[in-house]
Amino acid sequence: MNNRKHLQVWESKRDAAMRKGKPVPEYKPRQVSQATKAQHLSFIRSLLRAAANDWGWIKTAPVIKTRKPISKRIRWLTREEAERLIECMPESIKPVVIFALATGLRRSNIIGLEWQQVDMQRKVAWVNPENAKAGKAIGVALNDTACRVLRDQIGKHSRWVFVHTTAKHRPDGTLTPAVRKMRVDDNNARRAGLKKSGDRGFPFSRPPAHLGELANSVRRPAFCFTGNGRMGEHRDGTSLCSPRRRTT
């Protein structure tokens, strides 16, 4: 079963190369993952069961067995690895990465975050049930790092918290608006940052992986990151450089 998304990406690169008079990259088919196959088979099985039990179109639904996908190992990050990862990320998505480290939210939830879902005075944010993977509302306490990132985004857009602020050329040669919402499926900046950091194998946003894995995989979860991507304080706001740390 060939990966159709991989083919679409190659076609976009092919068209761009032909417009610029550059050599067309060679296409190499890529197979879908075991999890994708299991999802397709599970969907077909559900349709056949509905046809047999609910709609009465067939007498019995055939048995379709699916192999359970193997859970991937946990990818741990040291503090130095996380700092290097942030430092190597392009400026356009660096606030998203730091906010993910501070909150543990998924990339899709961060990119789709609206100002009406943020209360800076109470230092809380929330994800609506329809946007959460489990279908339940998610409440997030914002530490100083997360609040600092949010303050830097104020004034860029009236609705969306995280947006692009520079125009970009589309595949057809036209320019996008300078200020626009980020795309969840845009992985170019992410891949560039991973390549620069030398950590290509990190599952930054591979489904079902997400940016929040960074926050869950740092070996020292009591620490958070400052706005410049450095470890700078505890989650209770105490500075690491302070000779006395607050205990209450």
C-alpha positions as CSV (number, residue, x, y, z in Angstrom):
1,M,0.0,0.0,0.0
2,N,1.8,3.1,-1.3
3,N,1.8,6.4,0.7
4,R,-0.3,8.8,-1.3
5,K,0.8,11.8,0.8
6,H,4.4,11.0,-0.1
7,L,3.5,11.1,-3.8
8,Q,1.7,14.4,-3.4
9,V,4.8,15.9,-1.8
10,W,7.0,14.6,-4.6
11,E,4.6,16.1,-7.2
12,S,4.9,19.5,-5.6
13,K,8.7,19.3,-5.6
14,R,8.6,18.1,-9.2
15,D,6.4,21.1,-10.3
16,A,8.6,23.5,-8.4
17,A,11.8,22.1,-10.0
18,M,10.3,22.3,-13.5
19,R,9.3,25.9,-13.0
20,K,12.8,26.8,-11.8
21,G,14.5,24.8,-14.5
22,K,16.1,22.5,-12.0
23,P,16.5,18.7,-12.2
24,V,13.4,16.8,-11.2
25,P,14.1,14.6,-8.1
26,E,13.7,10.9,-8.5
27,Y,10.5,9.4,-7.1
28,K,10.8,6.5,-4.8
29,P,7.5,5.0,-3.6
30,R,7.1,4.7,0.1
31,Q,4.9,2.2,1.9
32,V,2.4,3.3,4.6
33,S,3.0,2.4,8.2
34,Q,1.5,-0.6,10.0
35,A,-0.7,1.8,12.0
36,T,-2.1,3.3,8.8
37,K,-3.0,-0.2,7.5
38,A,-4.6,-1.1,10.8
39,Q,-6.7,2.1,10.7
40,H,-7.9,1.4,7.2
41,L,-8.8,-2.2,8.0
42,S,-10.6,-1.1,11.2
43,F,-12.7,1.4,9.2
44,I,-13.6,-1.3,6.6
45,R,-14.5,-3.7,9.4
46,S,-16.8,-1.1,11.0
47,L,-18.6,-0.4,7.7
48,L,-19.2,-4.2,7.2
49,R,-20.5,-4.6,10.7
50,A,-22.9,-1.7,10.2
51,A,-24.0,-3.1,6.9
52,A,-24.8,-6.5,8.6
53,N,-26.1,-5.4,12.0
54,D,-27.7,-2.0,11.4
55,W,-28.6,-1.7,7.7
56,G,-29.3,-5.3,6.9
57,W,-27.5,-5.2,3.6
58,I,-25.5,-8.4,4.2
59,K,-26.2,-11.4,6.4
60,T,-23.0,-11.5,8.3
61,A,-19.9,-9.4,8.4
62,P,-16.6,-11.1,7.4
63,V,-13.9,-11.4,10.0
64,I,-11.1,-8.9,9.4
65,K,-8.1,-9.3,11.6
66,T,-5.7,-6.4,12.2
67,R,-2.2,-6.5,13.6
68,K,-1.8,-4.3,16.7
69,P,0.8,-1.7,16.0
70,I,3.9,-1.9,18.1
71,S,4.2,1.0,20.5
72,K,7.3,3.1,19.9
73,R,9.8,3.4,22.6
74,I,9.9,6.6,24.7
75,R,12.3,9.1,23.3
76,W,14.1,10.8,26.2
77,L,15.7,14.2,25.9
78,T,18.4,15.6,28.2
79,R,18.3,19.3,29.0
80,E,21.2,19.9,26.6
81,E,19.4,18.1,23.8
82,A,16.2,20.0,24.3
83,E,18.1,23.3,24.4
84,R,20.0,22.5,21.2
85,L,16.7,21.5,19.5
86,I,15.1,24.8,20.4
87,E,18.2,26.7,19.3
88,C,18.2,25.0,15.9
89,M,14.6,25.5,15.1
90,P,13.6,28.3,12.7
91,E,12.4,31.5,14.3
92,S,8.9,31.0,12.8
93,I,8.2,27.9,14.9
94,K,10.5,28.5,17.9
95,P,7.7,30.0,20.0
96,V,5.6,27.0,19.3
97,V,8.3,24.6,20.4
98,I,9.0,26.5,23.6
99,F,5.3,26.7,24.4
100,A,5.0,23.0,23.8
101,L,7.8,22.3,26.2
102,A,6.2,24.5,28.8
103,T,2.7,23.1,28.5
104,G,2.9,19.6,27.0
105,L,0.1,20.4,24.4
106,R,0.1,18.8,21.0
107,R,1.2,20.8,18.0
108,S,-2.3,20.9,16.5
109,N,-3.7,22.3,19.7
110,I,-1.0,24.9,19.9
111,I,-1.4,26.0,16.3
112,G,-5.2,26.1,16.6
113,L,-5.1,28.0,19.9
114,E,-7.2,31.2,19.9
115,W,-7.0,34.2,22.2
116,Q,-10.4,33.4,23.6
117,Q,-9.0,30.2,25.0
118,V,-6.3,32.0,27.0
119,D,-6.8,33.8,30.3
120,M,-3.5,35.7,31.1
121,Q,-4.7,37.0,34.4
122,R,-5.5,33.6,35.8
123,K,-2.6,32.0,33.9
124,V,-4.7,29.3,32.3
125,A,-5.5,28.1,28.8
126,W,-7.8,25.4,27.6
127,V,-8.5,23.3,24.6
128,N,-12.1,22.7,23.6
129,P,-13.5,19.2,23.5
130,E,-14.0,19.2,19.8
131,N,-10.3,20.0,19.2
132,A,-8.9,17.5,21.8
133,K,-7.9,14.0,20.6
134,A,-9.8,12.3,23.5
135,G,-12.9,14.4,23.0
136,K,-12.5,16.0,26.4
137,A,-11.7,19.6,27.3
138,I,-8.0,20.1,28.3
139,G,-7.1,22.7,30.9
140,V,-3.5,23.9,31.1
141,A,-1.8,25.9,33.8
142,L,0.5,28.5,32.3
143,N,3.9,28.9,33.9
144,D,6.1,32.0,33.5
145,T,7.7,30.6,30.4
146,A,4.4,30.0,28.6
147,C,3.1,33.4,29.6
148,R,6.2,35.0,28.3
149,V,5.7,33.3,24.9
150,L,2.1,34.4,24.8
151,R,3.0,38.0,25.6
152,D,5.4,38.0,22.7
153,Q,2.5,37.0,20.4
154,I,0.1,39.8,21.4
155,G,-0.8,42.1,18.6
156,K,0.2,39.8,15.7
157,H,-3.4,38.5,15.1
158,S,-6.8,39.2,16.6
159,R,-7.9,35.6,16.7
160,W,-5.0,33.1,16.4
161,V,-2.2,33.1,19.0
162,F,0.6,31.7,16.8
163,V,0.8,33.0,13.2
164,H,3.3,33.5,10.5
165,T,4.4,37.1,10.0
166,T,6.3,37.0,6.7
167,A,5.0,36.2,3.2
168,K,6.0,33.0,1.5
169,H,6.0,31.9,-2.1
170,R,3.3,29.3,-3.0
171,P,4.1,26.5,-5.4
172,D,2.4,28.4,-8.2
173,G,4.7,31.4,-7.7
174,T,2.2,33.7,-5.9
175,L,2.8,35.2,-2.4
176,T,0.8,34.3,0.7
177,P,-0.4,37.0,3.0
178,A,2.3,38.2,5.4
179,V,0.2,37.4,8.5
180,R,-1.5,34.0,8.3
181,K,-2.5,31.1,10.4
182,M,0.1,28.3,10.7
183,R,-0.6,25.0,8.9
184,V,-0.7,21.8,11.0
185,D,0.7,19.8,8.0
186,D,3.6,22.1,7.2
187,N,6.7,20.2,8.3
188,N,9.4,22.0,6.3
189,A,10.5,24.2,9.2
190,R,10.4,21.3,11.6
191,R,12.5,19.1,9.4
192,A,15.0,21.9,8.8
193,G,15.4,22.3,12.6
194,L,15.8,18.6,13.2
195,K,18.4,18.3,10.4
196,K,20.4,21.2,11.9
197,S,20.3,19.8,15.4
198,G,21.4,16.4,14.1
199,D,18.4,14.7,15.7
200,R,16.4,13.5,12.6
201,G,15.0,10.5,14.4
202,F,13.1,12.5,17.0
203,P,9.3,11.9,16.4
204,F,8.6,15.7,16.5
205,S,5.1,15.5,15.1
206,R,4.7,12.1,13.5
207,P,1.2,10.8,14.2
208,P,0.3,10.1,16.9
209,A,3.4,11.8,18.2
210,H,3.3,15.5,18.9
211,L,5.3,18.4,20.2
212,G,3.9,17.8,23.7
213,E,6.2,14.7,23.8
214,L,9.0,17.1,24.4
215,A,7.5,18.2,27.7
216,N,6.7,14.6,28.8
217,S,10.2,13.3,27.8
218,V,12.5,15.8,29.4
219,R,14.3,13.9,32.2
220,R,13.8,16.8,34.6
221,P,10.1,17.6,34.5
222,A,10.3,20.0,37.4
223,F,12.1,22.5,35.1
224,C,10.8,24.6,32.3
225,F,12.4,26.7,29.6
226,T,12.8,30.4,29.4
227,G,11.8,32.5,26.4
228,N,15.3,32.3,24.8
229,G,15.2,28.5,25.0
230,R,17.4,28.1,28.1
231,M,16.6,26.2,31.2
232,G,15.9,29.1,33.6
233,E,13.3,28.3,36.3
234,H,11.2,25.8,38.2
235,R,7.6,25.4,37.4
236,D,6.8,27.3,40.5
237,G,8.7,30.3,39.1
238,T,11.9,30.0,41.2
239,S,15.0,30.9,39.2
240,L,17.7,28.3,38.9
241,C,20.2,31.0,39.4
242,S,18.7,32.1,42.7
243,P,20.8,31.1,45.8
244,R,17.5,30.5,47.6
245,R,14.7,28.5,46.2
246,R,11.2,28.9,47.3
247,T,9.8,25.9,49.2
248,T,6.2,27.1,49.8
